[in-house]
């Protein structure tokens, strides 16, 4: 009885998690699209292209995560377990660590080598790159011994 | 670290998916455990050992560090 309840709770949590993934992905993609549109409208081609690239990358990653999760849920596997949580923790910490240097580089190079439209564009690109870094580190640690 | 999970799995005719469902983890976790590429928590090691009707000592072989 307790096992059934635990499974029901887990399935409920997984459904909530899947819904959250869809909502967050849609919000991020919508933001990326808006960011690109405003950049293109202001004549900033590089910013617009970067926005499109980031939105597409996140869309591809979201579709991959969703399909994987949906298949697993149908087969009765949990969306997350202790190993996948460990992989996420490692990827998050590495992405954060690398992005600190990246933000530092952006700070030093802005105005000289890189010309940003405004602070919001620089922040948007930095956050997008952080997301891409996370995806890359996740893919790496998901295949490595941890 | 080496494991005898595959051997015990074969003994009880469990597939990786069967064992993963019994323990409540993803199939990849069992795959990485079998390859010795994942150091499980004490709880997971205990759950896997229990699902395979054995003990942690029997299931996981710890090599001495040089």
Backbone of each chain as ProteinMPNN parsed JSONL, in Angstrom:
{"seq_chain_A": "XXXXXXXXXXXXXXXXXXXXXXXXXXXXXXXXXXXXXXXXXXXXXXXXXXXXXXXXXXXXXXXXXXXXXXXXXXXXXXXXXXXXXXXXXXXXXXXXXXXXXXXXXXXXXXXXXXXXXXXXXXXXXXXXXXXXXXXXXXXXXXXXXX", "coords_chain_A": {"N_chain_A": [[0.844, -1.211, 0.0], [1.894, 1.218, 0.874], [3.949, 1.369, -0.951], [2.533, 1.645, -3.344], [1.353, 4.124, -2.888], [3.68, 5.687, -2.751], [4.566, 5.395, -5.374], [2.487, 6.599, -6.746], [2.725, 9.214, -5.817], [5.253, 9.811, -6.817], [4.737, 9.631, -9.573], [2.943, 11.718, -9.846], [4.578, 13.883, -9.136], [6.404, 13.718, -11.229], [4.753, 14.334, -13.391], [4.117, 16.982, -12.802], [6.666, 18.053, -12.98], [7.222, 17.65, -15.697], [5.306, 19.32, -16.86], [6.223, 21.754, -15.885], [8.683, 21.877, -17.199], [7.833, 22.179, -19.849], [6.433, 24.665, -19.702], [8.454, 26.463, -18.787], [10.326, 26.178, -20.861], [8.843, 27.139, -23.063], [8.47, 29.785, -22.25], [11.128, 30.705, -22.192], [11.848, 30.376, -24.858], [10.012, 32.115, -26.076], [10.894, 34.519, -24.988], [13.482, 34.645, -26.07], [12.823, 34.843, -28.781], [11.423, 37.29, -28.834], [13.481, 38.962, -28.012], [15.246, 38.657, -30.172], [13.649, 39.705, -32.23], [13.331, 42.417, -31.443], [15.989, 43.163, -31.52], [16.59, 42.839, -34.266], [14.789, 44.703, -35.312], [15.906, 47.02, -34.364], [18.068, 47.137, -35.891], [20.228, 45.635, -35.156], [21.929, 43.168, -36.166], [23.725, 41.104, -35.36], [23.068, 40.678, -32.639], [20.432, 39.873, -32.961], [20.724, 37.495, -34.433], [22.158, 36.001, -32.568], [20.226, 35.744, -30.578], [18.277, 34.201, -31.931], [19.759, 31.883, -32.367], [20.239, 31.031, -29.725], [17.582, 30.628, -28.847], [16.772, 28.557, -30.577], [18.594, 26.55, -29.85], [17.827, 26.074, -27.194], [15.23, 25.231, -27.661], [15.644, 22.815, -29.073], [16.981, 21.334, -27.1], [14.982, 21.276, -25.145], [12.978, 19.81, -26.457], [14.283, 17.366, -26.701], [14.657, 16.671, -23.967], [11.985, 16.539, -23.179], [10.894, 14.469, -24.825], [12.43, 12.307, -24.009], [11.768, 12.155, -21.305], [9.006, 11.699, -21.5], [8.866, 9.203, -22.773], [10.126, 7.611, -20.824], [8.387, 7.957, -18.664], [6.146, 6.666, -19.629], [7.077, 4.075, -19.668], [7.286, 3.573, -17.032], [9.425, 4.492, -15.533], [11.223, 6.66, -13.261], [11.418, 10.268, -13.678], [13.589, 11.557, -12.659], [16.437, 10.397, -10.883], [18.784, 9.363, -8.301], [21.257, 9.388, -9.652], [20.811, 10.931, -11.99], [20.213, 13.335, -10.786], [22.635, 13.926, -9.607], [24.196, 14.275, -11.888], [22.989, 16.581, -12.935], [23.564, 18.37, -10.853], [26.386, 18.479, -10.997], [26.761, 19.438, -13.61], [25.473, 21.916, -13.418], [27.047, 23.269, -11.484], [29.531, 23.377, -12.789], [28.844, 24.819, -15.115], [28.146, 27.256, -13.982], [30.574, 28.007, -12.828], [32.287, 28.25, -15.086], [30.88, 30.219, -16.427], [31.264, 32.432, -14.816], [33.864, 33.29, -15.404], [33.403, 33.842, -18.024], [31.567, 35.963, -17.904], [33.203, 37.804, -16.743], [35.074, 38.125, -18.784], [33.387, 39.159, -20.761], [32.752, 41.557, -19.536], [35.275, 42.838, -19.527], [35.875, 42.932, -22.237], [33.777, 44.277, -23.443], [32.72, 47.186, -25.154], [35.288, 47.543, -26.211], [36.145, 45.251, -27.866], [33.725, 43.852, -28.208], [30.592, 45.07, -29.09], [27.836, 45.912, -27.391], [24.276, 46.394, -27.596], [22.803, 47.358, -25.39], [22.712, 47.096, -21.754], [20.859, 45.092, -21.182], [20.942, 43.466, -23.417], [23.525, 42.401, -23.295], [23.322, 41.015, -20.878], [21.302, 39.214, -21.537], [22.519, 37.666, -23.555], [24.621, 36.582, -22.065], [23.229, 35.013, -20.178], [21.979, 33.228, -21.891], [24.213, 31.935, -22.991], [25.096, 30.709, -20.691], [23.075, 28.837, -20.345], [23.5, 27.24, -22.587], [26.049, 26.295, -21.988], [25.422, 24.778, -19.738], [23.887, 22.761, -20.952], [25.839, 21.533, -22.533], [27.699, 20.621, -20.59], [26.022, 18.939, -19.172], [25.474, 16.947, -21.072], [28.025, 15.925, -21.283], [28.723, 14.992, -18.631], [26.715, 13.156, -18.314], [27.549, 10.984, -19.656], [29.849, 10.242, -18.511], [31.934, 8.76, -15.898], [30.679, 9.095, -12.687]], "CA_chain_A": [[0.0, 0.0, 0.0], [2.815, 2.349, 0.977], [4.683, 1.387, -2.215], [1.615, 2.196, -4.348], [1.25, 5.553, -2.612], [4.942, 6.301, -3.142], [4.61, 5.437, -6.836], [1.52, 7.62, -7.186], [3.333, 10.519, -5.496], [6.342, 10.002, -7.772], [4.148, 9.909, -10.89], [2.367, 13.066, -9.771], [5.719, 14.806, -9.159], [6.957, 13.683, -12.583], [3.836, 15.066, -14.276], [4.3, 18.414, -12.503], [7.98, 18.41, -13.504], [7.108, 17.714, -17.157], [4.547, 20.54, -17.171], [7.122, 22.878, -15.609], [9.678, 21.911, -18.282], [7.175, 22.741, -21.041], [6.138, 26.087, -19.471], [9.717, 27.226, -18.742], [10.917, 26.181, -22.207], [8.055, 28.053, -23.901], [8.77, 31.156, -21.813], [12.491, 31.052, -22.619], [11.838, 30.499, -26.321], [9.283, 33.356, -26.377], [11.788, 35.632, -24.64], [14.544, 34.653, -27.089], [12.232, 35.323, -30.033], [11.178, 38.73, -28.652], [14.81, 39.574, -27.939], [15.753, 38.701, -31.544], [12.82, 40.632, -33.007], [13.677, 43.807, -31.091], [17.354, 43.415, -32.01], [16.511, 43.026, -35.727], [14.077, 45.961, -35.57], [16.812, 48.13, -34.069], [19.189, 47.029, -36.834], [21.341, 44.883, -34.563], [21.861, 41.833, -36.788], [24.471, 40.122, -34.543], [22.248, 40.385, -31.45], [19.258, 39.114, -33.427], [21.158, 36.131, -34.8], [22.509, 35.321, -31.309], [18.947, 35.409, -29.934], [17.667, 33.079, -32.676], [20.598, 30.709, -32.104], [19.986, 30.591, -28.343], [16.202, 30.117, -28.781], [16.733, 27.253, -31.267], [19.342, 25.58, -29.021], [16.991, 25.717, -26.042], [14.09, 24.468, -28.186], [16.116, 21.451, -29.378], [17.265, 20.695, -25.814], [13.688, 21.052, -24.472], [12.298, 18.7, -27.149], [15.02, 16.15, -26.325], [14.342, 16.362, -22.563], [10.577, 16.166, -23.104], [10.69, 13.152, -25.458], [13.093, 11.324, -23.145], [10.953, 12.047, -20.096], [7.702, 11.125, -21.851], [9.092, 7.768, -23.026], [10.427, 6.981, -19.534], [7.17, 7.95, -17.837], [5.269, 5.621, -20.169], [7.65, 2.772, -19.298], [7.211, 3.444, -15.57], [10.661, 4.914, -14.87], [11.146, 8.046, -12.759], [12.07, 11.292, -14.512], [14.881, 11.826, -12.025], [16.839, 9.526, -9.776], [19.951, 9.972, -7.654], [22.347, 9.618, -10.611], [20.501, 12.07, -12.863], [20.319, 14.544, -9.957], [24.067, 14.171, -9.441], [24.655, 14.801, -13.177], [22.494, 17.962, -13.009], [24.333, 19.166, -9.88], [27.741, 18.682, -11.523], [26.67, 20.295, -14.798], [25.113, 23.261, -12.963], [28.174, 23.924, -10.832], [30.563, 23.653, -13.807], [28.337, 25.891, -15.989], [28.228, 28.481, -13.188], [32.003, 28.299, -12.667], [32.811, 28.733, -16.363], [30.22, 31.485, -16.801], [31.847, 33.545, -14.06], [34.981, 33.787, -16.215], [32.807, 34.374, -19.249], [31.004, 37.276, -17.577], [34.365, 38.667, -16.518], [35.616, 38.424, -20.117], [32.431, 40.063, -21.42], [32.923, 42.86, -18.889], [36.527, 43.461, -19.963], [35.923, 43.113, -23.689], [32.709, 45.135, -23.951], [33.125, 48.539, -25.594], [36.5, 47.499, -27.033], [36.006, 44.251, -28.931], [32.306, 43.521, -28.411], [29.71, 46.226, -28.885], [26.467, 45.515, -27.055], [23.284, 47.468, -27.765], [22.613, 47.893, -24.035], [23.027, 46.119, -20.693], [19.928, 43.957, -21.254], [21.409, 42.549, -24.474], [24.703, 41.699, -22.763], [22.83, 40.069, -19.866], [20.56, 38.164, -22.253], [23.484, 36.764, -24.215], [25.359, 35.861, -21.01], [22.341, 33.975, -19.613], [21.816, 32.225, -22.95], [25.449, 31.138, -23.066], [25.09, 29.86, -19.479], [22.154, 27.717, -20.623], [24.183, 26.354, -23.546], [27.128, 25.641, -21.228], [24.8, 23.749, -18.909], [23.512, 21.647, -21.83], [27.074, 20.846, -22.944], [28.241, 19.904, -19.416], [25.08, 17.857, -18.844], [25.704, 15.866, -22.041], [29.337, 15.342, -20.955], [28.682, 14.229, -17.373], [25.74, 12.068, -18.436], [28.224, 9.83, -20.263], [31.085, 9.971, -17.79], [31.851, 8.131, -14.585], [30.532, 10.096, -11.622]], "C_chain_A": [[0.875, 1.256, 0.0], [3.584, 2.521, -0.333], [3.831, 2.004, -3.315], [1.504, 3.7, -4.162], [2.503, 6.294, -3.044], [5.033, 6.449, -4.658], [3.673, 6.507, -7.375], [2.089, 9.02, -6.972], [4.426, 10.831, -6.514], [5.802, 10.359, -9.157], [3.574, 11.318, -10.947], [3.48, 14.115, -9.878], [6.308, 14.892, -10.571], [6.08, 14.458, -13.559], [3.995, 16.571, -14.072], [5.62, 18.898, -13.114], [7.935, 18.573, -15.032], [6.381, 18.986, -17.576], [5.437, 21.763, -16.972], [8.158, 23.02, -16.718], [9.075, 22.573, -19.519], [6.968, 24.254, -20.868], [7.423, 26.927, -19.517], [10.346, 27.311, -20.134], [10.181, 27.164, -23.104], [8.357, 29.512, -23.551], [10.139, 31.61, -22.311], [12.535, 31.268, -24.128], [11.131, 31.802, -26.734], [10.161, 34.571, -26.098], [12.899, 35.777, -25.685], [14.045, 35.229, -28.401], [11.994, 36.836, -29.959], [12.49, 39.518, -28.681], [15.387, 39.739, -29.356], [14.991, 39.73, -32.366], [13.201, 42.08, -32.726], [15.079, 44.156, -31.592], [17.344, 43.687, -33.509], [15.862, 44.371, -36.06], [14.962, 47.184, -35.318], [18.067, 48.084, -34.945], [20.398, 46.297, -36.291], [21.275, 43.427, -35.047], [22.525, 40.775, -35.903], [23.665, 39.706, -33.31], [21.052, 39.536, -31.81], [19.599, 37.678, -33.739], [21.488, 35.335, -33.537], [21.241, 34.876, -30.58], [18.28, 34.208, -30.579], [18.428, 31.79, -32.366], [20.313, 30.136, -30.711], [18.584, 29.977, -28.23], [16.107, 28.731, -29.416], [17.439, 26.183, -30.432], [18.473, 25.109, -27.853], [15.781, 24.892, -26.485], [14.483, 23.011, -28.439], [16.338, 20.683, -28.074], [15.96, 20.35, -25.083], [12.939, 19.882, -25.103], [12.946, 17.374, -26.748], [14.647, 15.709, -24.894], [12.89, 15.871, -22.437], [10.337, 14.757, -23.656], [11.241, 12.036, -24.563], [12.229, 11.072, -21.897], [9.621, 11.364, -20.357], [7.812, 9.611, -22.045], [9.292, 7.03, -21.701], [9.185, 6.891, -18.653], [6.222, 6.846, -18.284], [5.744, 4.231, -19.758], [7.656, 2.554, -17.784], [8.486, 3.798, -14.831], [10.508, 6.331, -14.335], [11.852, 9.021, -13.696], [13.467, 11.587, -13.992], [15.173, 10.761, -10.984], [18.148, 10.095, -9.218], [21.092, 10.244, -8.633], [22.047, 10.841, -11.471], [20.563, 13.386, -12.083], [21.788, 14.942, -9.773], [24.647, 14.799, -10.721], [24.247, 16.274, -13.296], [23.301, 18.863, -12.068], [25.721, 19.497, -10.423], [27.719, 19.649, -12.687], [26.355, 21.738, -14.391], [26.322, 23.971, -12.366], [29.264, 24.282, -11.834], [30.117, 24.817, -14.698], [28.447, 27.235, -15.264], [29.681, 28.957, -13.09], [32.585, 28.901, -13.951], [32.175, 30.075, -16.716], [30.733, 32.672, -16.005], [32.993, 34.173, -14.842], [34.466, 34.439, -17.491], [32.268, 35.788, -19.018], [32.125, 38.298, -17.357], [34.958, 39.103, -17.861], [34.7, 39.399, -20.853], [32.59, 41.481, -20.859], [34.159, 43.595, -19.385], [36.493, 43.835, -21.453], [34.844, 44.041, -24.234], [33.252, 46.547, -24.158], [34.399, 48.529, -26.436], [36.319, 46.537, -28.21], [34.542, 43.948, -29.252], [31.475, 44.772, -28.149], [28.298, 45.715, -28.614], [25.54, 46.713, -27.229], [23.058, 48.174, -26.434], [22.91, 46.789, -23.017], [22.137, 44.881, -20.814], [20.37, 42.964, -22.325], [22.596, 41.732, -23.966], [24.267, 40.642, -21.742], [22.121, 38.892, -20.534], [21.489, 37.164, -22.891], [24.236, 35.941, -23.171], [24.504, 34.73, -20.424], [22.135, 32.847, -20.628], [23.03, 31.319, -23.056], [25.552, 30.214, -21.851], [24.227, 28.623, -19.707], [22.812, 26.718, -21.572], [25.306, 25.585, -22.847], [26.571, 24.513, -20.371], [24.473, 22.52, -19.755], [24.742, 20.83, -22.221], [27.637, 20.021, -21.776], [27.333, 18.738, -19.024], [25.332, 16.659, -19.756], [27.029, 15.156, -21.725], [29.254, 14.448, -19.712], [27.703, 13.065, -17.426], [26.37, 10.81, -19.028], [29.463, 9.41, -19.464], [30.835, 9.267, -16.449], [31.709, 9.227, -13.521], [30.379, 9.4, -10.263]], "O_chain_A": [[0.644, 2.207, -0.747], [3.842, 3.639, -0.776], [4.326, 2.789, -4.124], [1.55, 4.463, -5.127], [2.429, 7.378, -3.623], [5.503, 7.464, -5.172], [3.999, 7.226, -8.32], [1.955, 9.896, -7.826], [4.524, 11.952, -7.014], [6.317, 11.251, -9.831], [3.698, 12.019, -11.951], [3.353, 15.101, -10.604], [6.661, 15.969, -11.05], [6.584, 15.151, -14.443], [4.008, 17.34, -15.034], [5.697, 19.987, -13.682], [8.525, 19.5, -15.588], [6.784, 19.654, -18.528], [5.416, 22.694, -17.778], [8.482, 24.132, -17.135], [9.708, 23.415, -20.157], [7.285, 25.033, -21.766], [7.482, 27.957, -20.189], [10.836, 28.364, -20.543], [10.81, 27.937, -23.826], [8.484, 30.361, -24.433], [10.302, 32.734, -22.785], [13.166, 32.205, -24.62], [11.594, 32.506, -27.632], [10.174, 35.531, -26.868], [13.213, 36.883, -26.125], [14.742, 36.004, -29.056], [12.317, 37.57, -30.892], [12.588, 40.584, -29.289], [15.933, 40.785, -29.704], [15.582, 40.522, -33.099], [13.373, 42.876, -33.649], [15.335, 45.278, -32.029], [17.985, 44.624, -33.985], [16.308, 45.086, -36.958], [14.806, 48.228, -35.951], [18.995, 48.874, -34.772], [21.472, 46.33, -36.891], [20.648, 42.576, -34.416], [21.978, 39.69, -35.708], [23.59, 38.522, -32.981], [20.687, 38.609, -31.087], [18.873, 36.756, -33.367], [21.153, 34.155, -33.432], [21.183, 33.775, -30.033], [17.784, 33.313, -29.896], [17.826, 30.742, -32.133], [20.165, 28.925, -30.539], [18.411, 28.935, -27.598], [15.454, 27.838, -28.877], [16.956, 25.057, -30.315], [18.391, 23.916, -27.56], [15.356, 23.973, -25.785], [13.755, 22.09, -28.069], [15.935, 19.526, -27.952], [15.839, 19.282, -24.482], [12.341, 19.066, -24.403], [12.257, 16.387, -26.489], [14.362, 14.538, -24.648], [12.599, 14.929, -21.7], [9.657, 13.948, -23.025], [10.622, 10.987, -24.383], [12.0, 9.93, -21.5], [9.157, 10.555, -19.553], [6.982, 8.843, -21.559], [8.711, 5.968, -21.475], [8.957, 5.885, -17.981], [5.585, 6.179, -17.469], [4.94, 3.328, -19.529], [7.996, 1.468, -17.314], [8.642, 3.465, -13.656], [9.747, 7.122, -14.892], [12.772, 8.642, -14.42], [14.399, 11.832, -14.759], [14.273, 10.284, -10.293], [18.573, 11.18, -9.615], [21.822, 11.222, -8.47], [22.914, 11.693, -11.665], [20.918, 14.425, -12.639], [22.135, 16.123, -9.781], [25.465, 15.716, -10.662], [25.049, 17.114, -13.704], [23.676, 19.977, -12.435], [26.182, 20.634, -10.327], [28.537, 20.566, -12.762], [26.912, 22.677, -14.96], [26.596, 25.125, -12.692], [29.858, 25.356, -11.75], [30.916, 25.703, -15.005], [28.805, 28.241, -15.877], [29.976, 30.141, -13.246], [33.279, 29.916, -13.917], [32.845, 30.965, -17.24], [30.647, 33.808, -16.472], [33.103, 35.394, -14.944], [35.006, 35.436, -17.971], [32.484, 36.688, -19.829], [32.017, 39.469, -17.723], [35.298, 40.27, -18.06], [35.167, 40.345, -21.487], [32.566, 42.465, -21.598], [34.123, 44.8, -19.635], [36.996, 44.878, -21.87], [34.963, 44.541, -25.352], [34.122, 47.018, -23.427], [34.584, 49.403, -27.283], [36.335, 46.936, -29.374], [34.167, 43.806, -30.416], [31.634, 45.442, -27.128], [27.648, 45.156, -29.498], [25.932, 47.866, -27.045], [23.109, 49.401, -26.343], [23.311, 45.684, -23.384], [22.589, 43.76, -20.582], [20.195, 41.756, -22.163], [22.664, 40.522, -24.182], [24.775, 39.52, -21.74], [22.308, 37.737, -20.154], [21.281, 35.956, -22.786], [24.464, 34.747, -23.363], [24.997, 33.624, -20.203], [22.118, 31.669, -20.271], [22.906, 30.102, -23.192], [26.03, 29.085, -21.958], [24.591, 27.513, -19.319], [22.698, 25.506, -21.389], [25.494, 24.39, -23.076], [27.159, 23.436, -20.281], [24.737, 21.388, -19.351], [24.702, 19.6, -22.242], [28.007, 18.861, -21.955], [27.808, 17.684, -18.598], [25.399, 15.517, -19.301], [27.141, 13.94, -21.881], [29.667, 13.288, -19.745], [27.84, 12.099, -16.676], [25.815, 9.716, -18.924], [30.047, 8.356, -19.714], [29.712, 9.191, -15.95], [32.509, 10.16, -13.463], [30.243, 10.07, -9.239]]}, "seq_chain_B": "XXXXXXXXXXXXXXXXXXXXXXXXXXXXXXXXXXXXXXXXXXXXXXXXXXXXXXXXXXXXXXXXXX", "coords_chain_B": {"N_chain_B": [[35.755, 0.333, -8.886], [34.091, -2.757, -8.942], [31.21, -4.606, -10.01], [28.769, -7.194, -9.301], [26.352, -7.182, -10.413], [25.238, -7.795, -12.94], [25.61, -10.529, -13.087], [24.04, -11.476, -10.928], [21.614, -10.519, -11.8], [21.18, -12.039, -14.043], [20.904, -14.474, -12.823], [18.401, -14.316, -11.604], [16.875, -13.86, -13.779], [16.333, -11.206, -14.546], [15.788, -8.264, -16.429], [17.626, -5.27, -17.289], [15.793, -3.231, -17.215], [13.746, -4.34, -15.65], [15.004, -4.551, -13.155], [15.585, -1.867, -12.695], [13.003, -0.812, -12.463], [12.149, -2.187, -10.171], [13.843, -1.124, -8.252], [13.366, 1.519, -8.514], [14.685, 3.397, -10.101], [16.275, 5.057, -12.945], [16.829, 3.366, -16.123], [19.381, 3.764, -17.163], [20.903, 4.213, -14.927], [21.189, 1.708, -13.767], [22.621, 0.521, -15.813], [25.039, 2.033, -15.758], [25.844, 1.409, -13.189], [26.353, -1.326, -13.434], [28.505, -1.263, -15.156], [30.328, -0.269, -13.48], [30.656, 2.39, -13.358], [29.448, 4.2, -11.808], [29.171, 5.446, -8.584], [27.126, 4.378, -6.219], [24.735, 5.691, -3.784], [24.589, 4.761, -0.31], [22.046, 3.921, 0.286], [20.926, 3.332, -2.243], [22.623, 1.269, -3.052], [21.976, -0.603, -1.109], [19.244, -0.999, -1.725], [19.437, -2.116, -4.301], [20.875, -4.424, -3.741], [19.043, -5.696, -2.107], [16.916, -6.099, -3.88], [18.083, -7.961, -5.491], [18.303, -10.058, -3.862], [20.563, -10.325, -2.171], [23.66, -9.297, -0.535], [25.263, -6.101, 0.101], [28.025, -6.374, 0.227], [28.446, -8.706, -1.241], [27.662, -7.923, -3.719], [29.03, -5.597, -4.557], [32.347, -5.022, -5.445], [35.079, -3.836, -3.971], [38.071, -2.441, -4.984], [41.387, -2.498, -3.726], [43.111, 0.52, -3.028], [46.061, 1.625, -4.716]], "CA_chain_B": [[34.776, -0.548, -8.242], [33.436, -3.717, -9.846], [29.963, -5.121, -9.419], [28.298, -8.486, -9.803], [24.92, -6.973, -10.668], [24.855, -8.521, -14.154], [25.601, -11.957, -12.724], [22.851, -11.711, -10.091], [20.455, -10.231, -12.639], [21.0, -13.226, -14.89], [20.464, -15.553, -11.922], [16.954, -14.167, -11.372], [16.239, -13.542, -15.069], [15.866, -9.823, -14.58], [16.433, -7.378, -17.401], [18.02, -4.003, -16.636], [14.553, -2.469, -16.991], [13.046, -4.955, -14.501], [15.715, -4.172, -11.927], [15.408, -0.418, -12.517], [11.632, -0.611, -11.949], [12.096, -2.702, -8.792], [14.594, -0.243, -7.354], [12.809, 2.866, -8.656], [15.645, 4.311, -10.726], [16.255, 5.013, -14.398], [17.569, 2.219, -16.641], [20.79, 4.139, -17.344], [21.586, 4.101, -13.629], [21.565, 0.287, -13.633], [23.668, 0.309, -16.812], [26.291, 2.617, -15.245], [26.231, 0.626, -11.997], [26.922, -2.596, -13.916], [29.817, -0.98, -15.746], [31.2, 0.236, -12.415], [30.919, 3.809, -13.659], [28.688, 5.07, -10.909], [29.257, 5.079, -7.167], [25.788, 4.66, -5.681], [24.602, 6.019, -2.36], [24.434, 3.546, 0.503], [20.636, 3.512, 0.183], [20.711, 2.683, -3.544], [23.361, -0.007, -3.004], [21.148, -1.479, -0.271], [18.028, -1.333, -2.476], [19.792, -3.026, -5.401], [21.236, -5.704, -3.111], [17.793, -6.317, -1.622], [16.153, -6.536, -5.057], [18.749, -9.144, -6.048], [18.332, -11.025, -2.741], [21.941, -10.53, -1.717], [24.136, -8.219, 0.336], [26.116, -5.11, -0.572], [29.371, -6.969, 0.155], [28.458, -9.699, -2.316], [27.344, -7.269, -4.992], [30.038, -4.596, -4.949], [33.717, -5.425, -5.118], [35.935, -2.639, -3.863], [39.492, -2.761, -5.168], [42.282, -1.742, -2.829], [43.852, 1.608, -3.697], [47.528, 1.404, -4.722]], "C_chain_B": [[34.147, -1.48, -9.289], [32.144, -4.189, -9.186], [29.595, -6.475, -10.027], [26.803, -8.41, -10.132], [24.44, -7.816, -11.861], [24.673, -10.009, -13.856], [24.336, -12.3, -11.911], [21.56, -11.487, -10.883], [20.125, -11.455, -13.492], [20.444, -14.39, -14.065], [18.946, -15.516, -11.721], [16.188, -13.786, -12.635], [15.639, -12.144, -15.124], [16.55, -9.09, -15.739], [16.849, -6.121, -16.638], [16.775, -3.188, -16.302], [13.792, -3.013, -15.784], [13.667, -4.494, -13.187], [15.521, -2.678, -11.629], [14.021, -0.125, -11.931], [11.526, -1.044, -10.491], [12.733, -1.724, -7.805], [14.069, 1.198, -7.407], [13.817, 3.874, -9.178], [15.512, 4.209, -12.242], [17.124, 3.849, -14.887], [19.068, 2.516, -16.779], [21.577, 3.979, -16.043], [22.047, 2.662, -13.413], [22.719, -0.027, -14.581], [25.026, 0.813, -16.306], [26.779, 1.881, -13.997], [26.93, -0.663, -12.431], [28.325, -2.403, -14.472], [30.823, -0.524, -14.69], [31.522, 1.705, -12.607], [30.08, 4.745, -12.803], [28.807, 4.557, -9.476], [27.913, 5.399, -6.517], [25.832, 5.096, -4.219], [24.422, 4.7, -1.604], [23.006, 3.005, 0.372], [20.38, 2.768, -1.14], [21.404, 1.319, -3.581], [22.543, -1.038, -2.213], [19.907, -1.937, -1.027], [18.315, -2.332, -3.604], [20.108, -4.412, -4.831], [19.978, -6.443, -2.65], [16.962, -6.857, -2.781], [16.746, -7.806, -5.655], [18.983, -10.218, -4.976], [19.768, -11.358, -2.308], [22.359, -9.377, -0.801], [25.025, -7.266, -0.458], [27.519, -5.681, -0.79], [29.516, -7.952, -1.004], [28.379, -9.033, -3.689], [28.426, -6.321, -5.484], [31.424, -5.03, -4.484], [34.598, -4.173, -5.129], [37.398, -3.047, -3.984], [40.326, -1.895, -4.232], [43.023, -0.675, -3.612], [45.34, 1.352, -3.601], [48.215, 2.555, -4.004]], "O_chain_B": [[33.734, -1.047, -10.365], [32.01, -4.17, -7.963], [30.049, -6.84, -11.111], [26.093, -9.415, -10.131], [23.391, -8.459, -11.806], [23.722, -10.647, -14.307], [23.66, -13.291, -12.185], [20.555, -12.165, -10.671], [18.968, -11.847, -13.64], [19.628, -15.178, -14.542], [18.292, -16.558, -11.674], [15.009, -13.436, -12.577], [14.563, -11.939, -15.686], [17.74, -9.278, -15.99], [16.469, -5.932, -15.482], [16.7, -2.543, -15.256], [13.256, -2.244, -14.986], [12.974, -4.105, -12.247], [15.322, -2.277, -10.482], [13.879, 0.697, -11.026], [10.899, -0.367, -9.676], [12.245, -1.522, -6.693], [14.288, 1.99, -6.49], [13.823, 5.037, -8.776], [14.748, 3.395, -12.761], [18.028, 3.396, -14.184], [19.911, 1.649, -16.547], [22.763, 3.652, -16.057], [23.156, 2.422, -12.935], [23.662, -0.734, -14.226], [26.034, 0.114, -16.409], [27.983, 1.748, -13.778], [27.961, -1.043, -11.875], [29.208, -3.241, -14.295], [32.017, -0.408, -14.966], [32.521, 2.209, -12.095], [30.02, 5.948, -13.058], [28.571, 3.381, -9.2], [27.597, 6.567, -6.29], [26.826, 4.899, -3.519], [24.137, 3.662, -2.2], [22.787, 1.793, 0.351], [19.719, 1.73, -1.167], [20.844, 0.341, -4.076], [22.438, -2.198, -2.61], [19.549, -3.114, -0.986], [17.546, -3.265, -3.834], [19.671, -5.432, -5.363], [19.872, -7.662, -2.789], [16.375, -7.935, -2.685], [16.037, -8.622, -6.244], [19.758, -11.155, -5.171], [20.122, -12.52, -2.111], [21.527, -8.589, -0.352], [25.48, -7.593, -1.555], [28.12, -5.498, -1.848], [30.557, -8.022, -1.657], [28.946, -9.511, -4.671], [28.705, -6.251, -6.681], [31.646, -5.354, -3.318], [34.818, -3.551, -6.169], [37.903, -3.867, -3.218], [40.015, -0.73, -3.983], [43.505, -0.922, -4.718], [45.841, 0.923, -2.562], [49.441, 2.57, -3.895]]}, "name": "protein", "num_of_chains": 2, "seq": "XXXXXXXXXXXXXXXXXXXXXXXXXXXXXXXXXXXXXXXXXXXXXXXXXXXXXXXXXXXXXXXXXXXXXXXXXXXXXXXXXXXXXXXXXXXXXXXXXXXXXXXXXXXXXXXXXXXXXXXXXXXXXXXXXXXXXXXXXXXXXXXXXXXXXXXXXXXXXXXXXXXXXXXXXXXXXXXXXXXXXXXXXXXXXXXXXXXXXXXXXXXXXXXXXXXX"}
